[in-house]
Structures are given as structure tokens and as C-alpha cells.
Amino acid sequence: MSLDRHLAALDLLRARPFGDRAHHLAELAVETAPGSSAAAEQAEAERTALAGLLAARWGPPDHVGLGSLLLRAERGERIPQPWDLLSETVPEVELWRVEGRWLALGLPAGDETYRLLVCVTTVDPP
């Protein structure tokens, strides 16, 4: 586990100014053999550990399922970025609101490489 590297990456993302897009998206790699049950367990363990460290900093996260956003998009509703992209990538996120920015942490569904996905945005969840 490389929690120190993950925290450093998150801090850099949070500090970066936004350009044309009001979000930053990053993949935090989990270094295990892809496609194995051990890799899935490692990815989940890293997500849980990182979420624990973030909860110690900012309090408990909201656990937000994103499946309803997919349904709303299928019905023609325009879902703003990055939430549209996140809903297509991760089934749920742990979500914090810190200093005017949202930080979402999730594991992509059906991903054989097992990586953590983090998004920092000023766009409120729909």
C-alpha cells in the first residue's frame, strides 16, 4: 500500500487551480496482479484505508451511489461533468466537501487493473 503517495496526489489535486473544466480526475494505481481476487481485495483495502485517513482529516464521508445518475441520463437528463463520467465509471463514491471543493473516491466497476479513482471538483453533485 502506498497511502502516503495517494495522500500527496490528493493534496496536489486539491491545490491545483481549475482550467476550462471545473474538475480534476486522477487514477491512483494499485500495484497488484490485475484480474486476480487478491488484486480486487488489495484495491478495496487501499480504498478503505485511504478513506479512513481522509475521514480522520475531514470527518466521515457521504456514501453516494451513482447508478441513479445513469438512469437519469438514459431518460435524457443532462448530467454535468464530472458526475456524468463518474457515474459511467464507478458505481459509488465516498464523498467529502472540503474548502468549497468536492472530493470523490471510488473503485471502477468491472475494472481488471484495479485502481482507485479520485475526482476533485467545484461542481455540486446533481
Long-range contacts (C-beta under 8 A, 24 or more apart in sequence): 1-42, 1-45, 1-46, 1-49, 2-31, 2-46, 3-46, 3-49, 3-50, 3-53, 6-46, 6-50, 6-116, 7-50, 7-53, 9-118, 10-54, 10-103, 10-118, 10-120, 13-118, 13-120, 14-98, 14-99, 14-101, 14-103, 14-120, 16-120, 18-122, 21-81, 21-82, 22-81, 22-121, 22-122, 22-123, 23-81, 23-82, 23-119, 23-120, 23-121, 23-122, 23-123, 24-119, 24-120, 24-121, 25-82, 25-85, 25-117, 25-118, 25-119, 26-117, 26-118, 26-119, 27-115, 27-116, 27-117, 27-118, 28-115, 28-116, 28-117, 28-118, 29-113, 29-115, 29-116, 30-114, 30-115, 30-116, 32-114, 34-112, 34-113, 34-114, 35-112, 39-114, 40-114, 42-114, 43-107, 43-114, 43-115, 43-116, 44-107, 46-116, 47-94, 47-105, 47-106, 47-107, 47-116, 50-105, 50-116, 51-94, 51-105, 54-94, 54-96, 54-103, 54-105, 58-96, 58-98, 59-96, 61-94, 61-95, 61-96, 61-105, 62-94, 62-95, 62-96, 63-92, 63-93, 63-94, 63-95, 64-92, 64-93, 64-94, 64-95, 64-104, 64-125, 65-91, 65-92, 66-90, 66-91, 66-92, 66-93, 67-91, 69-126, 72-126, 79-126, 80-123, 80-126, 81-123, 82-119, 82-121, 82-123, 83-123, 83-125, 83-126, 86-117, 86-119, 89-117, 90-117, 93-119, 95-125
